[in-house]
Amino acid sequence: MNANFNRPVYLKEREGLIREIYSLADAIDFLEDWPENDRDLVHEATLKTCYMAHDGHKPLEVARDAVRAFGNKKGILMKPPAVQPWMIRTPTGGGRVAP
């Protein structure tokens, strides 16, 4: 099963550090690492949704949407960086053919 999201979700981990949630495994790891004293019904529901998607009971994008909603509710949802790595073109010699 391809467990990568169609687009990553960006969540602020702490000041100055943004975590890219690229796959279902990333989402589960992030939620499992969430501080025990800050867990609530939203956290529980999001984690459950991710595990259900992992087990094939929910579509992958439902889990992605749940992670986005969790981030939004917790105030840690970030906009994607303006420049994605795949947008950066690396120089290949300027397109000239060597004589």
mmCIF file as gemmi writes it, N, C-alpha and C atoms, coordinates in Angstrom:
data_model
loop_
_atom_site.group_PDB
_atom_site.id
_atom_site.type_symbol
_atom_site.label_atom_id
_atom_site.label_alt_id
_atom_site.label_comp_id
_atom_site.label_asym_id
_atom_site.label_entity_id
_atom_site.label_seq_id
_atom_site.pdbx_PDB_ins_code
_atom_site.Cartn_x
_atom_site.Cartn_y
_atom_site.Cartn_z
_atom_site.occupancy
_atom_site.B_iso_or_equiv
_atom_site.pdbx_formal_charge
_atom_site.auth_seq_id
_atom_site.auth_asym_id
_atom_site.pdbx_PDB_model_num
ATOM 1 N N . MET Axp A 1 ? 0.844 -1.199 0 1 0 ? 1 A 1
ATOM 2 C CA . MET Axp A 1 ? 0 0 0 1 0 ? 1 A 1
ATOM 3 C C . MET Axp A 1 ? 0.88 1.251 0 1 0 ? 1 A 1
ATOM 4 N N . ASN Axp A 2 ? 0.602 2.159 -0.907 1 0 ? 2 A 1
ATOM 5 C CA . ASN Axp A 2 ? 1.328 3.428 -0.935 1 0 ? 2 A 1
ATOM 6 C C . ASN Axp A 2 ? 0.701 4.334 0.112 1 0 ? 2 A 1
ATOM 7 N N . ALA Axp A 3 ? 1.438 4.595 1.165 1 0 ? 3 A 1
ATOM 8 C CA . ALA Axp A 3 ? 0.888 5.364 2.28 1 0 ? 3 A 1
ATOM 9 C C . ALA Axp A 3 ? 1.389 6.8 2.283 1 0 ? 3 A 1
ATOM 10 N N . ASN Axp A 4 ? 1.799 7.304 1.099 1 0 ? 4 A 1
ATOM 11 C CA . ASN Axp A 4 ? 2.214 8.701 1.01 1 0 ? 4 A 1
ATOM 12 C C . ASN Axp A 4 ? 1.014 9.569 0.653 1 0 ? 4 A 1
ATOM 13 N N . PHE Axp A 5 ? 0.93 10.719 1.314 1 0 ? 5 A 1
ATOM 14 C CA . PHE Axp A 5 ? -0.141 11.661 1.004 1 0 ? 5 A 1
ATOM 15 C C . PHE Axp A 5 ? 0.1 12.275 -0.368 1 0 ? 5 A 1
ATOM 16 N N . ASN Axp A 6 ? -0.984 12.747 -1.006 1 0 ? 6 A 1
ATOM 17 C CA . ASN Axp A 6 ? -0.805 13.397 -2.31 1 0 ? 6 A 1
ATOM 18 C C . ASN Axp A 6 ? -0.09 14.737 -2.163 1 0 ? 6 A 1
ATOM 19 N N . ARG Axp A 7 ? -0.213 15.364 -1.011 1 0 ? 7 A 1
ATOM 20 C CA . ARG Axp A 7 ? 0.521 16.599 -0.673 1 0 ? 7 A 1
ATOM 21 C C . ARG Axp A 7 ? 0.868 16.534 0.805 1 0 ? 7 A 1
ATOM 22 N N . PRO Axp A 8 ? 2.078 16.937 1.164 1 0 ? 8 A 1
ATOM 23 C CA . PRO Axp A 8 ? 2.431 16.894 2.591 1 0 ? 8 A 1
ATOM 24 C C . PRO Axp A 8 ? 1.663 17.928 3.412 1 0 ? 8 A 1
ATOM 25 N N . VAL Axp A 9 ? 1.615 17.689 4.691 1 0 ? 9 A 1
ATOM 26 C CA . VAL Axp A 9 ? 1.032 18.626 5.652 1 0 ? 9 A 1
ATOM 27 C C . VAL Axp A 9 ? 2.207 19.168 6.468 1 0 ? 9 A 1
ATOM 28 N N . TYR Axp A 10 ? 2.213 20.472 6.706 1 0 ? 10 A 1
ATOM 29 C CA . TYR Axp A 10 ? 3.303 21.095 7.46 1 0 ? 10 A 1
ATOM 30 C C . TYR Axp A 10 ? 2.792 21.531 8.828 1 0 ? 10 A 1
ATOM 31 N N . LEU Axp A 11 ? 3.426 21.006 9.872 1 0 ? 11 A 1
ATOM 32 C CA . LEU Axp A 11 ? 3.033 21.32 11.242 1 0 ? 11 A 1
ATOM 33 C C . LEU Axp A 11 ? 4.234 21.879 11.996 1 0 ? 11 A 1
ATOM 34 N N . LYS Axp A 12 ? 3.965 22.896 12.804 1 0 ? 12 A 1
ATOM 35 C CA . LYS Axp A 12 ? 5.038 23.488 13.609 1 0 ? 12 A 1
ATOM 36 C C . LYS Axp A 12 ? 5.285 22.589 14.813 1 0 ? 12 A 1
ATOM 37 N N . GLU Axp A 13 ? 6.522 22.11 14.91 1 0 ? 13 A 1
ATOM 38 C CA . GLU Axp A 13 ? 6.888 21.252 16.046 1 0 ? 13 A 1
ATOM 39 C C . GLU Axp A 13 ? 7.236 22.094 17.255 1 0 ? 13 A 1
ATOM 40 N N . ARG Axp A 14 ? 8.093 23.065 17.048 1 0 ? 14 A 1
ATOM 41 C CA . ARG Axp A 14 ? 8.425 24.049 18.077 1 0 ? 14 A 1
ATOM 42 C C . ARG Axp A 14 ? 8.933 25.275 17.34 1 0 ? 14 A 1
ATOM 43 N N . GLU Axp A 15 ? 9.231 26.311 18.075 1 0 ? 15 A 1
ATOM 44 C CA . GLU Axp A 15 ? 9.637 27.569 17.434 1 0 ? 15 A 1
ATOM 45 C C . GLU Axp A 15 ? 10.795 27.342 16.474 1 0 ? 15 A 1
ATOM 46 N N . GLY Axp A 16 ? 10.607 27.744 15.248 1 0 ? 16 A 1
ATOM 47 C CA . GLY Axp A 16 ? 11.664 27.639 14.253 1 0 ? 16 A 1
ATOM 48 C C . GLY Axp A 16 ? 11.812 26.276 13.604 1 0 ? 16 A 1
ATOM 49 N N . LEU Axp A 17 ? 10.965 25.319 13.961 1 0 ? 17 A 1
ATOM 50 C CA . LEU Axp A 17 ? 11.079 23.983 13.374 1 0 ? 17 A 1
ATOM 51 C C . LEU Axp A 17 ? 9.721 23.53 12.842 1 0 ? 17 A 1
ATOM 52 N N . ILE Axp A 18 ? 9.687 23.246 11.549 1 0 ? 18 A 1
ATOM 53 C CA . ILE Axp A 18 ? 8.449 22.797 10.904 1 0 ? 18 A 1
ATOM 54 C C . ILE Axp A 18 ? 8.646 21.358 10.455 1 0 ? 18 A 1
ATOM 55 N N . ARG Axp A 19 ? 7.683 20.55 10.759 1 0 ? 19 A 1
ATOM 56 C CA . ARG Axp A 19 ? 7.757 19.129 10.392 1 0 ? 19 A 1
ATOM 57 C C . ARG Axp A 19 ? 6.894 18.881 9.167 1 0 ? 19 A 1
ATOM 58 N N . GLU Axp A 20 ? 7.465 18.246 8.171 1 0 ? 20 A 1
ATOM 59 C CA . GLU Axp A 20 ? 6.729 17.87 6.966 1 0 ? 20 A 1
ATOM 60 C C . GLU Axp A 20 ? 6.147 16.485 7.197 1 0 ? 20 A 1
ATOM 61 N N . ILE Axp A 21 ? 4.829 16.403 7.165 1 0 ? 21 A 1
ATOM 62 C CA . ILE Axp A 21 ? 4.136 15.131 7.323 1 0 ? 21 A 1
ATOM 63 C C . ILE Axp A 21 ? 3.804 14.656 5.914 1 0 ? 21 A 1
ATOM 64 N N . TYR Axp A 22 ? 4.62 13.745 5.426 1 0 ? 22 A 1
ATOM 65 C CA . TYR Axp A 22 ? 4.565 13.333 4.029 1 0 ? 22 A 1
ATOM 66 C C . TYR Axp A 22 ? 3.792 12.028 3.837 1 0 ? 22 A 1
ATOM 67 N N . SER Axp A 23 ? 3.672 11.266 4.917 1 0 ? 23 A 1
ATOM 68 C CA . SER Axp A 23 ? 3.057 9.943 4.797 1 0 ? 23 A 1
ATOM 69 C C . SER Axp A 23 ? 2.24 9.619 6.051 1 0 ? 23 A 1
ATOM 70 N N . LEU Axp A 24 ? 1.518 8.543 5.951 1 0 ? 24 A 1
ATOM 71 C CA . LEU Axp A 24 ? 0.73 8.071 7.086 1 0 ? 24 A 1
ATOM 72 C C . LEU Axp A 24 ? 1.647 7.725 8.259 1 0 ? 24 A 1
ATOM 73 N N . ALA Axp A 25 ? 2.798 7.115 7.965 1 0 ? 25 A 1
ATOM 74 C CA . ALA Axp A 25 ? 3.76 6.78 9.033 1 0 ? 25 A 1
ATOM 75 C C . ALA Axp A 25 ? 4.26 8.049 9.729 1 0 ? 25 A 1
ATOM 76 N N . ASP Axp A 26 ? 4.529 9.107 8.947 1 0 ? 26 A 1
ATOM 77 C CA . ASP Axp A 26 ? 4.951 10.387 9.541 1 0 ? 26 A 1
ATOM 78 C C . ASP Axp A 26 ? 3.866 10.918 10.476 1 0 ? 26 A 1
ATOM 79 N N . ALA Axp A 27 ? 2.619 10.846 10.027 1 0 ? 27 A 1
ATOM 80 C CA . ALA Axp A 27 ? 1.502 11.356 10.825 1 0 ? 27 A 1
ATOM 81 C C . ALA Axp A 27 ? 1.366 10.58 12.132 1 0 ? 27 A 1
ATOM 82 N N . ILE Axp A 28 ? 1.441 9.262 12.044 1 0 ? 28 A 1
ATOM 83 C CA . ILE Axp A 28 ? 1.321 8.431 13.249 1 0 ? 28 A 1
ATOM 84 C C . ILE Axp A 28 ? 2.476 8.716 14.212 1 0 ? 28 A 1
ATOM 85 N N . ASP Axp A 29 ? 3.689 8.813 13.672 1 0 ? 29 A 1
ATOM 86 C CA . ASP Axp A 29 ? 4.844 9.139 14.53 1 0 ? 29 A 1
ATOM 87 C C . ASP Axp A 29 ? 4.654 10.477 15.226 1 0 ? 29 A 1
ATOM 88 N N . PHE Axp A 30 ? 4.207 11.484 14.465 1 0 ? 30 A 1
ATOM 89 C CA . PHE Axp A 30 ? 4.001 12.818 15.032 1 0 ? 30 A 1
ATOM 90 C C . PHE Axp A 30 ? 2.975 12.764 16.164 1 0 ? 30 A 1
ATOM 91 N N . LEU Axp A 31 ? 1.872 12.077 15.922 1 0 ? 31 A 1
ATOM 92 C CA . LEU Axp A 31 ? 0.808 12.004 16.925 1 0 ? 31 A 1
ATOM 93 C C . LEU Axp A 31 ? 1.215 11.155 18.129 1 0 ? 31 A 1
ATOM 94 N N . GLU Axp A 32 ? 1.977 10.097 17.901 1 0 ? 32 A 1
ATOM 95 C CA . GLU Axp A 32 ? 2.45 9.259 19.02 1 0 ? 32 A 1
ATOM 96 C C . GLU Axp A 32 ? 3.445 10.031 19.893 1 0 ? 32 A 1
ATOM 97 N N . ASP Axp A 33 ? 4.172 10.968 19.277 1 0 ? 33 A 1
ATOM 98 C CA . ASP Axp A 33 ? 5.145 11.775 20.026 1 0 ? 33 A 1
ATOM 99 C C . ASP Axp A 33 ? 4.504 12.972 20.728 1 0 ? 33 A 1
ATOM 100 N N . TRP Axp A 34 ? 3.222 13.206 20.475 1 0 ? 34 A 1
ATOM 101 C CA . TRP Axp A 34 ? 2.53 14.356 21.071 1 0 ? 34 A 1
ATOM 102 C C . TRP Axp A 34 ? 2.558 14.214 22.596 1 0 ? 34 A 1
ATOM 103 N N . PRO Axp A 35 ? 2.827 15.308 23.317 1 0 ? 35 A 1
ATOM 104 C CA . PRO Axp A 35 ? 2.922 15.222 24.792 1 0 ? 35 A 1
ATOM 105 C C . PRO Axp A 35 ? 1.654 14.652 25.43 1 0 ? 35 A 1
ATOM 106 N N . GLU Axp A 36 ? 1.862 13.727 26.341 1 0 ? 36 A 1
ATOM 107 C CA . GLU Axp A 36 ? 0.739 13.055 27.029 1 0 ? 36 A 1
ATOM 108 C C . GLU Axp A 36 ? -0.224 14.064 27.653 1 0 ? 36 A 1
ATOM 109 N N . ASN Axp A 37 ? 0.329 15.106 28.282 1 0 ? 37 A 1
ATOM 110 C CA . ASN Axp A 37 ? -0.526 16.057 29.008 1 0 ? 37 A 1
ATOM 111 C C . ASN Axp A 37 ? -1.291 16.999 28.075 1 0 ? 37 A 1
ATOM 112 N N . ASP Axp A 38 ? -1.024 16.926 26.761 1 0 ? 38 A 1
ATOM 113 C CA . ASP Axp A 38 ? -1.725 17.791 25.808 1 0 ? 38 A 1
ATOM 114 C C . ASP Axp A 38 ? -2.643 16.98 24.895 1 0 ? 38 A 1
ATOM 115 N N . ARG Axp A 39 ? -2.819 15.721 25.218 1 0 ? 39 A 1
ATOM 116 C CA . ARG Axp A 39 ? -3.696 14.865 24.406 1 0 ? 39 A 1
ATOM 117 C C . ARG Axp A 39 ? -5.143 15.093 24.816 1 0 ? 39 A 1
ATOM 118 N N . ASP Axp A 40 ? -6.014 15.092 23.825 1 0 ? 40 A 1
ATOM 119 C CA . ASP Axp A 40 ? -7.436 15.323 24.079 1 0 ? 40 A 1
ATOM 120 C C . ASP Axp A 40 ? -8.247 14.523 23.066 1 0 ? 40 A 1
ATOM 121 N N . LEU Axp A 41 ? -9.544 14.792 22.992 1 0 ? 41 A 1
ATOM 122 C CA . LEU Axp A 41 ? -10.407 14.052 22.063 1 0 ? 41 A 1
ATOM 123 C C . LEU Axp A 41 ? -10.01 14.276 20.61 1 0 ? 41 A 1
ATOM 124 N N . VAL Axp A 42 ? -9.557 15.477 20.284 1 0 ? 42 A 1
ATOM 125 C CA . VAL Axp A 42 ? -9.132 15.777 18.91 1 0 ? 42 A 1
ATOM 126 C C . VAL Axp A 42 ? -7.908 14.927 18.56 1 0 ? 42 A 1
ATOM 127 N N . HIS Axp A 43 ? -6.947 14.875 19.461 1 0 ? 43 A 1
ATOM 128 C CA . HIS Axp A 43 ? -5.754 14.052 19.249 1 0 ? 43 A 1
ATOM 129 C C . HIS Axp A 43 ? -6.146 12.584 19.098 1 0 ? 43 A 1
ATOM 130 N N . GLU Axp A 44 ? -6.983 12.11 20.009 1 0 ? 44 A 1
ATOM 131 C CA . GLU Axp A 44 ? -7.4 10.707 19.999 1 0 ? 44 A 1
ATOM 132 C C . GLU Axp A 44 ? -8.11 10.352 18.689 1 0 ? 44 A 1
ATOM 133 N N . ALA Axp A 45 ? -9.018 11.212 18.252 1 0 ? 45 A 1
ATOM 134 C CA . ALA Axp A 45 ? -9.767 10.958 17.017 1 0 ? 45 A 1
ATOM 135 C C . ALA Axp A 45 ? -8.85 10.973 15.795 1 0 ? 45 A 1
ATOM 136 N N . THR Axp A 46 ? -7.888 11.888 15.788 1 0 ? 46 A 1
ATOM 137 C CA . THR Axp A 46 ? -6.955 11.981 14.659 1 0 ? 46 A 1
ATOM 138 C C . THR Axp A 46 ? -6.08 10.739 14.59 1 0 ? 46 A 1
ATOM 139 N N . LEU Axp A 47 ? -5.544 10.332 15.717 1 0 ? 47 A 1
ATOM 140 C CA . LEU Axp A 47 ? -4.703 9.139 15.754 1 0 ? 47 A 1
ATOM 141 C C . LEU Axp A 47 ? -5.497 7.897 15.345 1 0 ? 47 A 1
ATOM 142 N N . LYS Axp A 48 ? -6.725 7.799 15.829 1 0 ? 48 A 1
ATOM 143 C CA . LYS Axp A 48 ? -7.589 6.658 15.476 1 0 ? 48 A 1
ATOM 144 C C . LYS Axp A 48 ? -7.851 6.64 13.967 1 0 ? 48 A 1
ATOM 145 N N . THR Axp A 49 ? -8.108 7.804 13.389 1 0 ? 49 A 1
ATOM 146 C CA . THR Axp A 49 ? -8.348 7.897 11.951 1 0 ? 49 A 1
ATOM 147 C C . THR Axp A 49 ? -7.119 7.433 11.173 1 0 ? 49 A 1
ATOM 148 N N . CYS Axp A 50 ? -5.938 7.846 11.628 1 0 ? 50 A 1
ATOM 149 C CA . CYS Axp A 50 ? -4.697 7.428 10.965 1 0 ? 50 A 1
ATOM 150 C C . CYS Axp A 50 ? -4.507 5.915 11.044 1 0 ? 50 A 1
ATOM 151 N N . TYR Axp A 51 ? -4.776 5.335 12.2 1 0 ? 51 A 1
ATOM 152 C CA . TYR Axp A 51 ? -4.645 3.882 12.328 1 0 ? 51 A 1
ATOM 153 C C . TYR Axp A 51 ? -5.681 3.153 11.472 1 0 ? 51 A 1
ATOM 154 N N . MET Axp A 52 ? -6.882 3.713 11.372 1 0 ? 52 A 1
ATOM 155 C CA . MET Axp A 52 ? -7.909 3.097 10.522 1 0 ? 52 A 1
ATOM 156 C C . MET Axp A 52 ? -7.491 3.148 9.048 1 0 ? 52 A 1
ATOM 157 N N . ALA Axp A 53 ? -6.873 4.254 8.638 1 0 ? 53 A 1
ATOM 158 C CA . ALA Axp A 53 ? -6.372 4.354 7.262 1 0 ? 53 A 1
ATOM 159 C C . ALA Axp A 53 ? -5.232 3.348 7.054 1 0 ? 53 A 1
ATOM 160 N N . HIS Axp A 54 ? -4.381 3.219 8.059 1 0 ? 54 A 1
ATOM 161 C CA . HIS Axp A 54 ? -3.275 2.261 7.995 1 0 ? 54 A 1
ATOM 162 C C . HIS Axp A 54 ? -3.793 0.843 7.802 1 0 ? 54 A 1
ATOM 163 N N . ASP Axp A 55 ? -4.905 0.527 8.469 1 0 ? 55 A 1
ATOM 164 C CA . ASP Axp A 55 ? -5.489 -0.809 8.391 1 0 ? 55 A 1
ATOM 165 C C . ASP Axp A 55 ? -6.406 -0.981 7.189 1 0 ? 55 A 1
ATOM 166 N N . GLY Axp A 56 ? -6.546 0.075 6.378 1 0 ? 56 A 1
ATOM 167 C CA . GLY Axp A 56 ? -7.361 -0.016 5.173 1 0 ? 56 A 1
ATOM 168 C C . GLY Axp A 56 ? -8.844 0.246 5.37 1 0 ? 56 A 1
ATOM 169 N N . HIS Axp A 57 ? -9.229 0.749 6.543 1 0 ? 57 A 1
ATOM 170 C CA . HIS Axp A 57 ? -10.64 0.997 6.829 1 0 ? 57 A 1
ATOM 171 C C . HIS Axp A 57 ? -11.094 2.402 6.452 1 0 ? 57 A 1
ATOM 172 N N . LYS Axp A 58 ? -10.147 3.277 6.194 1 0 ? 58 A 1
ATOM 173 C CA . LYS Axp A 58 ? -10.471 4.646 5.774 1 0 ? 58 A 1
ATOM 174 C C . LYS Axp A 58 ? -9.51 5.023 4.649 1 0 ? 58 A 1
ATOM 175 N N . PRO Axp A 59 ? -9.947 5.885 3.736 1 0 ? 59 A 1
ATOM 176 C CA . PRO Axp A 59 ? -9.037 6.343 2.678 1 0 ? 59 A 1
ATOM 177 C C . PRO Axp A 59 ? -7.893 7.174 3.252 1 0 ? 59 A 1
ATOM 178 N N . LEU Axp A 60 ? -6.769 7.115 2.581 1 0 ? 60 A 1
ATOM 179 C CA . LEU Axp A 60 ? -5.576 7.84 3.002 1 0 ? 60 A 1
ATOM 180 C C . LEU Axp A 60 ? -5.837 9.337 3.125 1 0 ? 60 A 1
ATOM 181 N N . GLU Axp A 61 ? -6.596 9.884 2.195 1 0 ? 61 A 1
ATOM 182 C CA . GLU Axp A 61 ? -6.835 11.332 2.222 1 0 ? 61 A 1
ATOM 183 C C . GLU Axp A 61 ? -7.724 11.756 3.39 1 0 ? 61 A 1
ATOM 184 N N . VAL Axp A 62 ? -8.527 10.85 3.913 1 0 ? 62 A 1
ATOM 185 C CA . VAL Axp A 62 ? -9.309 11.161 5.124 1 0 ? 62 A 1
ATOM 186 C C . VAL Axp A 62 ? -8.346 11.354 6.295 1 0 ? 62 A 1
ATOM 187 N N . ALA Axp A 63 ? -7.32 10.509 6.351 1 0 ? 63 A 1
ATOM 188 C CA . ALA Axp A 63 ? -6.31 10.653 7.407 1 0 ? 63 A 1
ATOM 189 C C . ALA Axp A 63 ? -5.554 11.966 7.241 1 0 ? 63 A 1
ATOM 190 N N . ARG Axp A 64 ? -5.192 12.304 5.996 1 0 ? 64 A 1
ATOM 191 C CA . ARG Axp A 64 ? -4.485 13.569 5.746 1 0 ? 64 A 1
ATOM 192 C C . ARG Axp A 64 ? -5.344 14.747 6.191 1 0 ? 64 A 1
ATOM 193 N N . ASP Axp A 65 ? -6.62 14.706 5.834 1 0 ? 65 A 1
ATOM 194 C CA . ASP Axp A 65 ? -7.53 15.789 6.238 1 0 ? 65 A 1
ATOM 195 C C . ASP Axp A 65 ? -7.638 15.879 7.753 1 0 ? 65 A 1
ATOM 196 N N . ALA Axp A 66 ? -7.638 14.73 8.427 1 0 ? 66 A 1
ATOM 197 C CA . ALA Axp A 66 ? -7.716 14.71 9.89 1 0 ? 66 A 1
ATOM 198 C C . ALA Axp A 66 ? -6.461 15.336 10.505 1 0 ? 66 A 1
ATOM 199 N N . VAL Axp A 67 ? -5.308 15.052 9.921 1 0 ? 67 A 1
ATOM 200 C CA . VAL Axp A 67 ? -4.052 15.63 10.415 1 0 ? 67 A 1
ATOM 201 C C . VAL Axp A 67 ? -4.059 17.143 10.212 1 0 ? 67 A 1
ATOM 202 N N . ARG Axp A 68 ? -4.546 17.597 9.05 1 0 ? 68 A 1
ATOM 203 C CA . ARG Axp A 68 ? -4.644 19.038 8.793 1 0 ? 68 A 1
ATOM 204 C C . ARG Axp A 68 ? -5.59 19.694 9.811 1 0 ? 68 A 1
ATOM 205 N N . ALA Axp A 69 ? -6.726 19.058 10.06 1 0 ? 69 A 1
ATOM 206 C CA . ALA Axp A 69 ? -7.693 19.602 11.01 1 0 ? 69 A 1
ATOM 207 C C . ALA Axp A 69 ? -7.097 19.646 12.417 1 0 ? 69 A 1
ATOM 208 N N . PHE Axp A 70 ? -6.347 18.606 12.786 1 0 ? 70 A 1
ATOM 209 C CA . PHE Axp A 70 ? -5.674 18.57 14.087 1 0 ? 70 A 1
ATOM 210 C C . PHE Axp A 70 ? -4.706 19.748 14.197 1 0 ? 70 A 1
ATOM 211 N N . GLY Axp A 71 ? -3.884 19.93 13.175 1 0 ? 71 A 1
ATOM 212 C CA . GLY Axp A 71 ? -2.927 21.033 13.169 1 0 ? 71 A 1
ATOM 213 C C . GLY Axp A 71 ? -3.605 22.384 13.256 1 0 ? 71 A 1
ATOM 214 N N . ASN Axp A 72 ? -4.711 22.527 12.543 1 0 ? 72 A 1
ATOM 215 C CA . ASN Axp A 72 ? -5.462 23.777 12.559 1 0 ? 72 A 1
ATOM 216 C C . ASN Axp A 72 ? -6.039 24.039 13.948 1 0 ? 72 A 1
ATOM 217 N N . LYS Axp A 73 ? -6.622 23.008 14.546 1 0 ? 73 A 1
ATOM 218 C CA . LYS Axp A 73 ? -7.23 23.131 15.878 1 0 ? 73 A 1
ATOM 219 C C . LYS Axp A 73 ? -6.177 23.483 16.937 1 0 ? 73 A 1
ATOM 220 N N . LYS Axp A 74 ? -4.977 22.904 16.79 1 0 ? 74 A 1
ATOM 221 C CA . LYS Axp A 74 ? -3.905 23.155 17.762 1 0 ? 74 A 1
ATOM 222 C C . LYS Axp A 74 ? -3.108 24.421 17.444 1 0 ? 74 A 1
ATOM 223 N N . GLY Axp A 75 ? -3.41 25.057 16.311 1 0 ? 75 A 1
ATOM 224 C CA . GLY Axp A 75 ? -2.711 26.285 15.952 1 0 ? 75 A 1
ATOM 225 C C . GLY Axp A 75 ? -1.294 26.057 15.449 1 0 ? 75 A 1
ATOM 226 N N . ILE Axp A 76 ? -1.03 24.849 14.916 1 0 ? 76 A 1
ATOM 227 C CA . ILE Axp A 76 ? 0.325 24.538 14.44 1 0 ? 76 A 1
ATOM 228 C C . ILE Axp A 76 ? 0.361 24.229 12.947 1 0 ? 76 A 1
ATOM 229 N N . LEU Axp A 77 ? -0.775 24.359 12.263 1 0 ? 77 A 1
ATOM 230 C CA . LEU Axp A 77 ? -0.812 24.112 10.824 1 0 ? 77 A 1
ATOM 231 C C . LEU Axp A 77 ? -0.105 25.256 10.111 1 0 ? 77 A 1
ATOM 232 N N . MET Axp A 78 ? 0.848 24.908 9.267 1 0 ? 78 A 1
ATOM 233 C CA . MET Axp A 78 ? 1.629 25.908 8.551 1 0 ? 78 A 1
ATOM 234 C C . MET Axp A 78 ? 1.332 25.83 7.062 1 0 ? 78 A 1
ATOM 235 N N . LYS Axp A 79 ? 1.494 26.962 6.383 1 0 ? 79 A 1
ATOM 236 C CA . LYS Axp A 79 ? 1.361 26.954 4.935 1 0 ? 79 A 1
ATOM 237 C C . LYS Axp A 79 ? 2.586 26.264 4.351 1 0 ? 79 A 1
ATOM 238 N N . PRO Axp A 80 ? 2.414 25.608 3.202 1 0 ? 80 A 1
ATOM 239 C CA . PRO Axp A 80 ? 3.594 24.991 2.565 1 0 ? 80 A 1
ATOM 240 C C . PRO Axp A 80 ? 4.644 26.055 2.272 1 0 ? 80 A 1
ATOM 241 N N . PRO Axp A 81 ? 5.907 25.689 2.379 1 0 ? 81 A 1
ATOM 242 C CA . PRO Axp A 81 ? 6.949 26.653 2.034 1 0 ? 81 A 1
ATOM 243 C C . PRO Axp A 81 ? 6.73 27.187 0.619 1 0 ? 81 A 1
ATOM 244 N N . ALA Axp A 82 ? 7.083 28.434 0.403 1 0 ? 82 A 1
ATOM 245 C CA . ALA Axp A 82 ? 6.85 29.075 -0.887 1 0 ? 82 A 1
ATOM 246 C C . ALA Axp A 82 ? 7.557 28.345 -2.019 1 0 ? 82 A 1
ATOM 247 N N . VAL Axp A 83 ? 8.745 27.845 -1.75 1 0 ? 83 A 1
ATOM 248 C CA . VAL Axp A 83 ? 9.491 27.131 -2.778 1 0 ? 83 A 1
ATOM 249 C C . VAL Axp A 83 ? 9.67 25.683 -2.336 1 0 ? 83 A 1
ATOM 250 N N . GLN Axp A 84 ? 9.08 24.793 -3.098 1 0 ? 84 A 1
ATOM 251 C CA . GLN Axp A 84 ? 9.223 23.373 -2.83 1 0 ? 84 A 1
ATOM 252 C C . GLN Axp A 84 ? 10.533 22.88 -3.441 1 0 ? 84 A 1
ATOM 253 N N . PRO Axp A 85 ? 11.164 21.873 -2.849 1 0 ? 85 A 1
ATOM 254 C CA . PRO Axp A 85 ? 12.421 21.366 -3.409 1 0 ? 85 A 1
ATOM 255 C C . PRO Axp A 85 ? 12.299 20.966 -4.881 1 0 ? 85 A 1
ATOM 256 N N . TRP Axp A 86 ? 11.169 20.405 -5.266 1 0 ? 86 A 1
ATOM 257 C CA . TRP Axp A 86 ? 11.017 19.965 -6.652 1 0 ? 86 A 1
ATOM 258 C C . TRP Axp A 86 ? 10.857 21.133 -7.622 1 0 ? 86 A 1
ATOM 259 N N . MET Axp A 87 ? 10.616 22.323 -7.098 1 0 ? 87 A 1
ATOM 260 C CA . MET Axp A 87 ? 10.485 23.499 -7.956 1 0 ? 87 A 1
ATOM 261 C C . MET Axp A 87 ? 11.843 24.083 -8.333 1 0 ? 87 A 1
ATOM 262 N N . ILE Axp A 88 ? 12.866 23.701 -7.599 1 0 ? 88 A 1
ATOM 263 C CA . ILE Axp A 88 ? 14.195 24.262 -7.822 1 0 ? 88 A 1
ATOM 264 C C . ILE Axp A 88 ? 14.875 23.48 -8.937 1 0 ? 88 A 1
ATOM 265 N N . ARG Axp A 89 ? 15.192 24.194 -9.986 1 0 ? 89 A 1
ATOM 266 C CA . ARG Axp A 89 ? 15.854 23.54 -11.103 1 0 ? 89 A 1
ATOM 267 C C . ARG Axp A 89 ? 17.354 23.637 -10.892 1 0 ? 89 A 1
ATOM 268 N N . THR Axp A 90 ? 18.015 22.523 -11.048 1 0 ? 90 A 1
ATOM 269 C CA . THR Axp A 90 ? 19.467 22.53 -10.896 1 0 ? 90 A 1
ATOM 270 C C . THR Axp A 90 ? 20.103 22.794 -12.252 1 0 ? 90 A 1
ATOM 271 N N . PRO Axp A 91 ? 21.186 23.531 -12.253 1 0 ? 91 A 1
ATOM 272 C CA . PRO Axp A 91 ? 21.836 23.829 -13.536 1 0 ? 91 A 1
ATOM 273 C C . PRO Axp A 91 ? 22.387 22.564 -14.191 1 0 ? 91 A 1
ATOM 274 N N . THR Axp A 92 ? 22.162 22.457 -15.479 1 0 ? 92 A 1
ATOM 275 C CA . THR Axp A 92 ? 22.642 21.271 -16.218 1 0 ? 92 A 1
ATOM 276 C C . THR Axp A 92 ? 23.578 21.682 -17.332 1 0 ? 92 A 1
ATOM 277 N N . GLY Axp A 93 ? 24.253 22.801 -17.151 1 0 ? 93 A 1
ATOM 278 C CA . GLY Axp A 93 ? 25.191 23.255 -18.167 1 0 ? 93 A 1
ATOM 279 C C . GLY Axp A 93 ? 24.617 24.327 -19.055 1 0 ? 93 A 1
ATOM 280 N N . GLY Axp A 94 ? 23.475 24.868 -18.699 1 0 ? 94 A 1
ATOM 281 C CA . GLY Axp A 94 ? 22.899 25.985 -19.445 1 0 ? 94 A 1
ATOM 282 C C . GLY Axp A 94 ? 22.269 25.592 -20.769 1 0 ? 94 A 1
ATOM 283 N N . GLY Axp A 95 ? 22.149 24.309 -21.033 1 0 ? 95 A 1
ATOM 284 C CA . GLY Axp A 95 ? 21.485 23.871 -22.259 1 0 ? 95 A 1
ATOM 285 C C . GLY Axp A 95 ? 22.378 23.898 -23.491 1 0 ? 95 A 1
ATOM 286 N N . ARG Axp A 96 ? 23.613 24.269 -23.314 1 0 ? 96 A 1
ATOM 287 C CA . ARG Axp A 96 ? 24.528 24.297 -24.461 1 0 ? 96 A 1
ATOM 288 C C . ARG Axp A 96 ? 25.155 22.924 -24.69 1 0 ? 96 A 1
ATOM 289 N N . VAL Axp A 97 ? 25.368 22.643 -25.921 1 0 ? 97 A 1
ATOM 290 C CA . VAL Axp A 97 ? 25.999 21.381 -26.273 1 0 ? 97 A 1
ATOM 291 C C . VAL Axp A 97 ? 27.49 21.643 -26.462 1 0 ? 97 A 1
ATOM 292 N N . ALA Axp A 98 ? 28.315 20.804 -25.871 1 0 ? 98 A 1
ATOM 293 C CA . ALA Axp A 98 ? 29.768 20.986 -25.994 1 0 ? 98 A 1
ATOM 294 C C . ALA Axp A 98 ? 30.203 20.748 -27.443 1 0 ? 98 A 1
ATOM 295 N N . PRO Axp A 99 ? 31.141 21.583 -27.967 1 0 ? 99 A 1
ATOM 296 C CA . PRO Axp A 99 ? 31.571 21.414 -29.358 1 0 ? 99 A 1
ATOM 297 C C . PRO Axp A 99 ? 32.376 20.138 -29.558 1 0 ? 99 A 1
